[in-house]
Amino acid sequence: MRNGLSAFFIHFFVTVFFVIVALAYFHPVLQGKVIEQSDIVQFTGMAKEQNDFRKKTGGSRTGPMAPSAECPLINWELIILMIM
């Protein structure tokens, strides 16, 4: 009986310790903080630049992105036209 009880307490304390370590490690996430992802920020900027250019001129290309391959990635209308 004593052996089973001591095994229970060992497992219980290890589990409690694991939960405390996990909560300490993920504390920033539990506060609602997130890691800024630069690729998402850059995509948002490129999409805004292209949308502003389209509203201003009616075209589908924009300044420094015109000759690059990224332009079709953020312009679904251009992709659909290319497929058809």
N, CA, C and O atoms as a DFTB+ gen file, in Angstrom:
336 C
 N C O
     1  1       0.823      -1.197       0.000
     2  2       0.000       0.000       0.000
     3  2       0.863       1.255       0.000
     4  3       0.557       2.230      -0.687
     5  1       1.961       1.222       0.790
     6  2       2.839       2.390       0.888
     7  2       3.532       2.665      -0.451
     8  3       3.721       3.823      -0.825
     9  1       3.902       1.625      -1.158
    10  2       4.579       1.777      -2.440
    11  2       3.655       2.445      -3.464
    12  3       4.094       3.309      -4.223
    13  1       2.392       2.051      -3.487
    14  2       1.423       2.645      -4.407
    15  2       1.138       4.091      -4.069
    16  3       0.977       4.919      -4.965
    17  1       1.074       4.408      -2.773
    18  2       0.816       5.779      -2.344
    19  2       1.988       6.693      -2.685
    20  3       1.782       7.823      -3.127
    21  1       3.211       6.216      -2.484
    22  2       4.375       7.044      -2.811
    23  2       4.482       7.248      -4.328
    24  3       4.884       8.320      -4.779
    25  1       4.132       6.244      -5.101
    26  2       4.141       6.396      -6.563
    27  2       3.097       7.421      -6.989
    28  3       3.336       8.208      -7.906
    29  1       1.944       7.415      -6.331
    30  2       0.906       8.399      -6.640
    31  2       1.412       9.808      -6.373
    32  3       1.232      10.697      -7.205
    33  1       2.045      10.025      -5.217
    34  2       2.535      11.364      -4.888
    35  2       3.644      11.808      -5.840
    36  3       3.710      12.979      -6.214
    37  1       4.504      10.889      -6.229
    38  2       5.560      11.247      -7.181
    39  2       4.938      11.690      -8.500
    40  3       5.321      12.725      -9.045
    41  1       3.986      10.922      -9.017
    42  2       3.325      11.291     -10.270
    43  2       2.543      12.597     -10.118
    44  3       2.528      13.421     -11.033
    45  1       1.909      12.783      -8.989
    46  2       1.137      14.000      -8.750
    47  2       2.051      15.223      -8.754
    48  3       1.746      16.217      -9.413
    49  1       3.163      15.163      -8.030
    50  2       4.065      16.313      -7.960
    51  2       4.775      16.575      -9.291
    52  3       5.027      17.727      -9.643
    53  1       5.092      15.529     -10.018
    54  2       5.697      15.714     -11.338
    55  2       4.691      16.382     -12.278
    56  3       5.055      17.262     -13.057
    57  1       3.433      15.965     -12.203
    58  2       2.403      16.569     -13.039
    59  2       2.194      18.036     -12.672
    60  3       2.085      18.880     -13.561
    61  1       2.137      18.351     -11.394
    62  2       1.982      19.735     -10.944
    63  2       3.182      20.572     -11.386
    64  3       3.023      21.704     -11.844
    65  1       4.392      20.003     -11.244
    66  2       5.598      20.706     -11.678
    67  2       5.549      20.986     -13.177
    68  3       5.889      22.087     -13.610
    69  1       5.132      20.010     -13.968
    70  2       5.024      20.197     -15.411
    71  2       4.022      21.293     -15.750
    72  3       4.284      22.109     -16.634
    73  1       2.895      21.329     -15.077
    74  2       1.884      22.359     -15.335
    75  2       2.431      23.738     -14.984
    76  3       2.195      24.695     -15.721
    77  1       3.145      23.857     -13.888
    78  2       3.714      25.149     -13.483
    79  2       4.753      25.613     -14.501
    80  3       4.772      26.785     -14.879
    81  1       5.620      24.697     -14.947
    82  2       6.629      25.058     -15.949
    83  2       5.953      25.462     -17.265
    84  3       6.369      26.431     -17.900
    85  1       4.920      24.732     -17.673
    86  2       4.215      25.059     -18.915
    87  2       3.540      26.428     -18.816
    88  3       3.600      27.213     -19.762
    89  1       2.907      26.718     -17.698
    90  2       2.270      28.023     -17.525
    91  2       3.293      29.150     -17.506
    92  3       3.036      30.229     -18.039
    93  1       4.449      28.909     -16.899
    94  2       5.499      29.933     -16.890
    95  2       6.048      30.155     -18.294
    96  3       6.310      31.291     -18.688
    97  1       6.220      29.080     -19.044
    98  2       6.773      29.194     -20.398
    99  2       5.805      29.902     -21.339
   100  3       6.225      30.727     -22.151
   101  1       4.517      29.591     -21.239
   102  2       3.519      30.168     -22.132
   103  2       2.824      31.393     -21.547
   104  3       1.780      31.806     -22.053
   105  1       3.378      31.978     -20.500
   106  2       2.760      33.135     -19.857
   107  2       2.523      34.298     -20.828
   108  3       1.443      34.888     -20.791
   109  1       3.486      34.659     -21.702
   110  2       3.215      35.747     -22.659
   111  2       2.044      35.431     -23.589
   112  3       1.262      36.322     -23.917
   113  1       1.917      34.198     -24.008
   114  2       0.809      33.815     -24.890
   115  2      -0.514      33.922     -24.141
   116  3      -1.522      34.341     -24.710
   117  1      -0.509      33.549     -22.884
   118  2      -1.734      33.636     -22.089
   119  2      -2.142      35.082     -21.844
   120  3      -3.307      35.360     -21.559
   121  1      -1.184      36.009     -21.954
   122  2      -1.501      37.429     -21.822
   123  2      -1.993      38.027     -23.132
   124  3      -2.396      39.190     -23.169
   125  1      -1.964      37.252     -24.200
   126  2      -2.445      37.732     -25.485
   127  2      -1.358      38.277     -26.391
   128  3      -1.665      38.833     -27.445
   129  1      -0.101      38.133     -26.013
   130  2       0.991      38.620     -26.847
   131  2       1.242      37.639     -27.988
   132  3       1.080      36.429     -27.831
   133  1       1.638      38.177     -29.132
   134  2       1.962      37.343     -30.291
   135  2       3.288      37.807     -30.877
   136  3       3.694      38.955     -30.693
   137  1       3.953      36.908     -31.580
   138  2       5.205      37.245     -32.246
   139  2       4.877      37.913     -33.570
   140  3       4.047      37.423     -34.337
   141  1       5.534      39.035     -33.831
   142  2       5.308      39.731     -35.092
   143  2       5.993      38.953     -36.211
   144  3       7.183      38.647     -36.131
   145  1       5.240      38.642     -37.235
   146  2       5.765      37.876     -38.356
   147  2       6.031      38.841     -39.507
   148  3       5.108      39.422     -40.078
   149  1       7.306      38.999     -39.833
   150  2       7.679      40.015     -40.818
   151  2       7.121      39.716     -42.201
   152  3       6.818      40.644     -42.951
   153  1       6.978      38.439     -42.559
   154  2       6.447      38.139     -43.885
   155  2       4.993      38.580     -44.013
   156  3       4.572      39.025     -45.081
   157  1       4.223      38.461     -42.932
   158  2       2.834      38.912     -42.949
   159  2       2.772      40.436     -43.036
   160  3       1.935      40.986     -43.752
   161  1       3.642      41.105     -42.319
   162  2       3.677      42.572     -42.353
   163  2       4.059      43.052     -43.753
   164  3       3.459      43.996     -44.268
   165  1       5.049      42.411     -44.370
   166  2       5.466      42.804     -45.713
   167  2       4.359      42.532     -46.727
   168  3       4.133      43.344     -47.625
   169  1       3.671      41.410     -46.597
   170  2       2.574      41.110     -47.507
   171  2       1.477      42.159     -47.389
   172  3       0.933      42.613     -48.396
   173  1       1.154      42.543     -46.155
   174  2       0.119      43.556     -45.939
   175  2       0.515      44.872     -46.588
   176  3      -0.319      45.541     -47.199
   177  1       1.791      45.248     -46.457
   178  2       2.262      46.490     -47.082
   179  2       2.210      46.424     -48.599
   180  3       1.793      47.385     -49.246
   181  1       2.633      45.287     -49.182
   182  2       2.589      45.156     -50.637
   183  2       1.158      45.160     -51.150
   184  3       0.868      45.768     -52.181
   185  1       0.259      44.484     -50.438
   186  2      -1.133      44.452     -50.863
   187  2      -1.750      45.844     -50.790
   188  3      -2.500      46.240     -51.682
   189  1      -1.436      46.587     -49.730
   190  2      -1.960      47.948     -49.616
   191  2      -1.421      48.831     -50.730
   192  3      -2.164      49.619     -51.316
   193  1      -0.120      48.701     -51.027
   194  2       0.473      49.496     -52.094
   195  2      -0.202      49.184     -53.426
   196  3      -0.504      50.097     -54.195
   197  1      -0.437      47.919     -53.703
   198  2      -1.065      47.557     -54.966
   199  2      -2.516      48.024     -55.024
   200  3      -2.970      48.513     -56.058
   201  1      -3.245      47.876     -53.922
   202  2      -4.640      48.337     -53.902
   203  2      -4.729      49.854     -54.073
   204  3      -5.604      50.353     -54.780
   205  1      -3.817      50.584     -53.421
   206  2      -3.799      52.040     -53.594
   207  2      -3.485      52.412     -55.039
   208  3      -4.107      53.324     -55.585
   209  1      -2.531      51.724     -55.670
   210  2      -2.181      51.985     -57.056
   211  2      -3.360      51.688     -57.976
   212  3      -3.630      52.440     -58.912
   213  1      -4.061      50.585     -57.705
   214  2      -5.205      50.204     -58.537
   215  2      -6.319      51.247     -58.424
   216  3      -6.951      51.591     -59.423
   217  1      -6.559      51.749     -57.213
   218  2      -7.598      52.773     -57.031
   219  2      -7.205      54.077     -57.719
   220  3      -8.058      54.791     -58.247
   221  1      -5.903      54.384     -57.708
   222  2      -5.433      55.637     -58.273
   223  2      -5.412      55.605     -59.800
   224  3      -5.823      56.571     -60.443
   225  1      -4.937      54.502     -60.389
   226  2      -4.731      54.465     -61.837
   227  2      -5.641      53.484     -62.563
   228  3      -5.828      53.605     -63.774
   229  1      -6.201      52.534     -61.864
   230  2      -7.015      51.526     -62.519
   231  2      -6.194      50.360     -63.042
   232  3      -6.763      49.387     -63.537
   233  1      -4.874      50.431     -62.946
   234  2      -3.986      49.365     -63.405
   235  2      -3.796      48.303     -62.334
   236  3      -4.247      48.449     -61.198
   237  1      -3.117      47.232     -62.726
   238  2      -2.919      46.158     -61.767
   239  2      -1.474      45.999     -61.350
   240  3      -1.157      45.064     -60.616
   241  1      -0.582      46.877     -61.789
   242  2       0.812      46.800     -61.396
   243  2       1.164      48.001     -60.548
   244  3       0.495      49.034     -60.588
   245  1       2.227      47.845     -59.780
   246  2       2.629      48.923     -58.895
   247  2       4.133      49.098     -58.914
   248  3       4.868      48.192     -59.306
   249  1       4.581      50.249     -58.497
   250  2       5.969      50.697     -58.470
   251  2       7.056      49.640     -58.513
   252  3       7.271      49.031     -59.561
   253  1       7.742      49.405     -57.416
   254  2       8.890      48.503     -57.436
   255  2       8.509      47.037     -57.628
   256  3       9.384      46.220     -57.916
   257  1       7.252      46.682     -57.480
   258  2       6.857      45.285     -57.623
   259  2       6.515      44.919     -59.064
   260  3       6.285      43.744     -59.351
   261  1       6.475      45.879     -59.972
   262  2       6.004      45.617     -61.331
   263  2       6.756      44.490     -62.028
   264  3       6.097      43.595     -62.557
   265  1       8.083      44.467     -62.067
   266  2       8.752      43.400     -62.795
   267  2       8.936      42.118     -61.997
   268  3       9.429      41.128     -62.537
   269  1       8.555      42.113     -60.738
   270  2       8.836      40.948     -59.905
   271  2       7.714      39.922     -59.961
   272  3       6.649      40.173     -60.527
   273  1       7.969      38.770     -59.369
   274  2       6.989      37.687     -59.382
   275  2       5.990      37.812     -58.244
   276  3       5.004      37.075     -58.217
   277  1       6.216      38.727     -57.297
   278  2       5.303      38.839     -56.164
   279  2       3.987      39.485     -56.529
   280  3       2.991      39.284     -55.835
   281  1       3.959      40.250     -57.594
   282  2       2.751      40.972     -57.973
   283  2       1.559      40.038     -58.168
   284  3       0.489      40.324     -57.630
   285  1       1.689      38.930     -58.914
   286  2       0.534      38.040     -59.059
   287  2       0.127      37.356     -57.763
   288  3      -1.019      36.928     -57.625
   289  1       1.050      37.248     -56.812
   290  2       0.719      36.582     -55.565
   291  2      -0.316      37.354     -54.758
   292  3      -1.064      36.758     -53.983
   293  1      -0.370      38.663     -54.928
   294  2      -1.336      39.444     -54.162
   295  2      -2.450      39.989     -55.036
   296  3      -3.283      40.759     -54.559
   297  1      -2.483      39.607     -56.304
   298  2      -3.509      40.089     -57.209
   299  2      -4.271      38.903     -57.781
   300  3      -3.874      38.345     -58.804
   301  1      -5.340      38.521     -57.142
   302  2      -6.120      37.358     -57.576
   303  2      -6.792      37.591     -58.924
   304  3      -7.000      36.646     -59.685
   305  1      -7.130      38.829     -59.222
   306  2      -7.739      39.116     -60.520
   307  2      -6.769      38.798     -61.654
   308  3      -7.168      38.256     -62.685
   309  1      -5.493      39.135     -61.461
   310  2      -4.480      38.862     -62.469
   311  2      -4.280      37.348     -62.640
   312  3      -4.101      36.873     -63.761
   313  1      -4.309      36.611     -61.564
   314  2      -4.155      35.158     -61.640
   315  2      -5.312      34.543     -62.431
   316  3      -5.098      33.659     -63.261
   317  1      -6.529      35.007     -62.175
   318  2      -7.689      34.476     -62.879
   319  2      -7.592      34.801     -64.371
   320  3      -7.918      33.963     -65.212
   321  1      -7.144      36.016     -64.698
   322  2      -6.980      36.383     -66.107
   323  2      -5.909      35.537     -66.790
   324  3      -6.054      35.188     -67.962
   325  1      -4.834      35.203     -66.070
   326  2      -3.769      34.385     -66.641
   327  2      -4.258      32.973     -66.923
   328  3      -3.860      32.369     -67.919
   329  1      -5.117      32.436     -66.060
   330  2      -5.618      31.070     -66.226
   331  2      -6.576      31.003     -67.409
   332  3      -6.562      30.024     -68.155
   333  1      -7.394      32.012     -67.592
   334  2      -8.383      32.011     -68.662
   335  2      -7.723      32.318     -69.942
   336  3      -8.382      32.367     -70.980
